[in-house]
Amino acid sequence: MLEFLKTLTDPESIIHYGGLGLLLFVVFAETGLLVGFFLPGDSLIFISGLVCATKPDLLGAPFLVVLPLLMLAAILGNVFGYWFGRKAGANLYARKDSLLFRKKHLIMTQAFYDKHGGKTLILGRFLPIIRTFAPILAGVIKVDFKAFMIHNVIGAFAWIGSIASIAYFLGIKFPWIENYLGYIVIALIVITAIPVVMTYFNTRKKSI
């Protein structure tokens, strides 16, 4: 079990050992399951786009097939998260912290939602933790489902489309870039973590 969890946190392992099936499951889980916040969404999508360009046989499907499948997984993940939030309701705020759940993540997402409204479902796609809890929160506060789906689809297309397409383009033009995957993954983690950390500290200031 520990080895499996270790694989899920390593984007290269997900693609090399799990293939397209595990790739799609992880994208779905990170965008729809309460415990998916620790999964490597951005780096995984980037690497999948890069792999389609440099090692097209690894995923067993061309980029133009992988891309819409990733978008569909992200859309369905958010739908699952939304209905989970609708069912759990305000009771989710009373849930005790556990190994895979932290109430502070929900509160942080609430603060981000209070500031950006429905756009959180689009902007939050690019931010770890928030992209996991945003659809769940939308369900908790009972956002209109049609409005939710519009933001959901736009967010999935923007998030998956931009990161995967940039990676694919770089892989085609500069195939040697895969030798620097470690640095790229670190850069993505740092860049996407900055707004999350800022939101967290702003939330703490308001609560003091």
C-alpha positions as CSV (number, residue, x, y, z in Angstrom):
1,M,0.0,0.0,0.0
2,L,2.8,2.4,0.9
3,E,4.6,1.6,-2.4
4,F,1.3,2.3,-4.3
5,L,0.9,5.7,-2.5
6,K,4.5,6.5,-3.2
7,T,3.9,5.8,-6.9
8,L,0.8,8.1,-6.8
9,T,3.0,11.0,-5.6
10,D,5.6,10.6,-8.3
11,P,4.3,11.8,-11.8
12,E,7.0,9.9,-13.7
13,S,6.1,6.6,-11.9
14,I,2.4,7.1,-12.6
15,I,3.1,7.3,-16.3
16,H,5.8,4.6,-16.5
17,Y,4.1,2.0,-14.4
18,G,0.4,2.9,-14.5
19,G,0.0,4.1,-18.1
20,L,-2.9,6.0,-19.4
21,G,-5.4,4.4,-17.0
22,L,-3.7,5.4,-13.8
23,L,-2.9,8.9,-15.3
24,L,-6.7,9.5,-15.9
25,F,-7.6,8.1,-12.4
26,V,-5.1,10.4,-10.7
27,V,-6.4,13.5,-12.5
28,F,-10.0,12.5,-11.6
29,A,-9.0,11.8,-8.0
30,E,-7.1,15.1,-7.5
31,T,-10.0,17.1,-8.8
32,G,-12.9,15.2,-7.2
33,L,-11.9,13.1,-4.2
34,L,-11.5,14.6,-0.7
35,V,-8.1,12.8,-0.3
36,G,-6.7,13.9,-3.7
37,F,-5.0,17.1,-2.6
38,F,-1.6,15.4,-2.3
39,L,-1.5,14.1,-5.9
40,P,0.9,15.8,-8.4
41,G,-1.6,17.3,-10.8
42,D,0.3,20.1,-12.6
43,S,3.6,18.2,-13.0
44,L,1.7,15.0,-14.1
45,I,-0.2,16.8,-16.8
46,F,3.0,18.5,-18.0
47,I,4.9,15.2,-18.1
48,S,2.1,13.5,-20.0
49,G,2.2,16.2,-22.7
50,L,5.9,15.9,-22.9
51,V,5.8,12.1,-23.1
52,C,3.3,12.3,-25.9
53,A,5.9,14.2,-27.9
54,T,9.1,12.4,-26.9
55,K,7.9,8.8,-26.2
56,P,4.5,8.5,-28.1
57,D,4.3,4.8,-27.4
58,L,4.5,5.0,-23.7
59,L,0.8,6.0,-23.1
60,G,-0.4,3.9,-26.0
61,A,-2.4,6.9,-27.5
62,P,-1.5,10.0,-29.5
63,F,-1.6,13.5,-27.9
64,L,-5.0,14.4,-29.6
65,V,-6.5,11.4,-27.8
66,V,-4.8,11.9,-24.5
67,L,-5.7,15.6,-24.3
68,P,-9.5,15.2,-24.4
69,L,-9.4,12.2,-22.1
70,L,-7.5,14.2,-19.5
71,M,-10.0,17.1,-19.8
72,L,-12.9,14.6,-19.4
73,A,-11.3,13.1,-16.3
74,A,-10.9,16.6,-14.8
75,I,-14.5,17.5,-15.6
76,L,-15.9,14.2,-14.1
77,G,-13.7,14.6,-11.1
78,N,-15.2,18.0,-10.3
79,V,-18.7,16.7,-10.8
80,F,-18.1,13.9,-8.3
81,G,-16.6,16.5,-5.9
82,Y,-19.6,18.8,-6.3
83,W,-22.2,16.1,-5.5
84,F,-20.1,14.8,-2.6
85,G,-20.2,18.4,-1.2
86,R,-23.9,18.6,-1.8
87,K,-24.4,15.4,0.2
88,A,-21.9,16.1,3.0
89,G,-23.1,19.7,3.4
90,A,-22.1,21.8,6.3
91,N,-21.2,18.6,8.3
92,L,-17.9,18.7,6.4
93,Y,-16.8,21.6,8.5
94,A,-17.4,19.6,11.7
95,R,-15.3,16.7,10.4
96,K,-12.2,15.9,12.5
97,D,-8.8,16.2,10.9
98,S,-7.3,12.9,9.8
99,L,-4.3,11.7,7.8
100,L,-5.9,12.6,4.5
101,F,-8.2,15.5,5.6
102,R,-7.4,18.9,7.0
103,K,-10.2,21.3,7.7
104,K,-7.9,24.2,7.2
105,H,-7.8,23.3,3.5
106,L,-11.5,23.7,3.3
107,I,-11.4,27.0,5.1
108,M,-8.6,28.2,2.9
109,T,-10.7,27.3,-0.2
110,Q,-13.6,29.2,1.3
111,A,-11.5,32.3,1.7
112,F,-10.4,32.0,-1.9
113,Y,-14.0,31.5,-3.0
114,D,-15.2,34.5,-1.0
115,K,-12.7,36.6,-3.0
116,H,-13.1,35.2,-6.5
117,G,-16.6,33.7,-6.5
118,G,-17.4,31.3,-9.3
119,K,-14.0,32.1,-11.0
120,T,-12.5,29.9,-8.2
121,L,-13.5,26.9,-10.3
122,I,-11.4,28.2,-13.1
123,L,-8.5,29.8,-11.3
124,G,-8.4,27.1,-8.7
125,R,-7.6,24.5,-11.4
126,F,-4.1,25.9,-11.4
127,L,-3.6,25.7,-7.7
128,P,-3.0,22.6,-5.6
129,I,-5.3,21.9,-2.7
130,I,-7.8,24.5,-3.9
131,R,-8.5,22.6,-7.1
132,T,-9.4,19.6,-4.9
133,F,-11.7,21.4,-2.5
134,A,-13.3,24.1,-4.8
135,P,-15.8,21.7,-6.4
136,I,-16.6,20.2,-3.0
137,L,-17.2,23.6,-1.5
138,A,-19.4,24.6,-4.5
139,G,-21.5,21.6,-3.6
140,V,-21.6,22.5,0.1
141,I,-22.9,26.0,-0.7
142,K,-25.2,24.7,-3.4
143,V,-23.9,26.6,-6.4
144,D,-26.3,26.3,-9.3
145,F,-25.3,23.2,-11.2
146,K,-25.5,24.7,-14.6
147,A,-23.3,27.6,-13.6
148,F,-21.0,25.1,-11.9
149,M,-20.7,23.1,-15.1
150,I,-19.9,26.1,-17.2
151,H,-17.0,27.0,-14.9
152,N,-16.0,23.4,-14.6
153,V,-15.7,22.8,-18.3
154,I,-13.9,26.1,-18.9
155,G,-11.5,25.4,-16.1
156,A,-10.7,21.9,-17.3
157,F,-10.0,23.1,-20.8
158,A,-7.9,26.0,-19.6
159,W,-5.9,23.9,-17.1
160,I,-5.3,20.7,-19.1
161,G,-5.1,22.5,-22.5
162,S,-2.5,25.0,-21.5
163,I,-0.1,22.9,-19.5
164,A,-0.3,19.8,-21.7
165,S,-0.1,21.7,-24.9
166,I,2.9,23.8,-23.8
167,A,4.7,20.6,-22.7
168,Y,3.9,18.8,-26.0
169,F,5.2,21.8,-28.0
170,L,8.4,21.9,-26.0
171,G,8.8,18.2,-26.4
172,I,8.5,18.5,-30.2
173,K,10.8,21.5,-30.5
174,F,13.3,20.6,-27.7
175,P,13.2,16.8,-27.0
176,W,16.2,17.1,-24.8
177,I,14.1,18.9,-22.2
178,E,13.0,15.6,-20.7
179,N,16.5,15.3,-19.2
180,Y,15.6,18.2,-16.9
181,L,12.2,16.9,-15.7
182,G,13.3,17.0,-12.1
183,Y,14.0,20.8,-12.3
184,I,10.7,21.4,-14.2
185,V,8.7,19.5,-11.5
186,I,10.3,21.5,-8.7
187,A,9.6,24.8,-10.6
188,L,6.0,23.9,-11.1
189,I,5.6,23.0,-7.5
190,V,7.1,26.3,-6.4
191,I,5.2,28.5,-8.8
192,T,1.8,26.9,-8.0
193,A,2.4,26.9,-4.3
194,I,3.0,30.6,-4.0
195,P,-0.6,31.8,-4.3
196,V,-1.8,28.9,-2.1
197,V,0.7,29.9,0.7
198,M,-0.4,33.5,0.4
199,T,-4.1,32.6,0.7
200,Y,-3.3,30.4,3.7
201,F,-1.5,33.3,5.5
202,N,-4.2,35.8,4.6
203,T,-6.8,33.4,6.1
204,R,-4.8,33.1,9.3
205,K,-4.4,36.9,9.6
206,K,-8.2,37.3,9.3
207,S,-8.8,34.6,12.0
208,I,-6.5,36.3,14.5
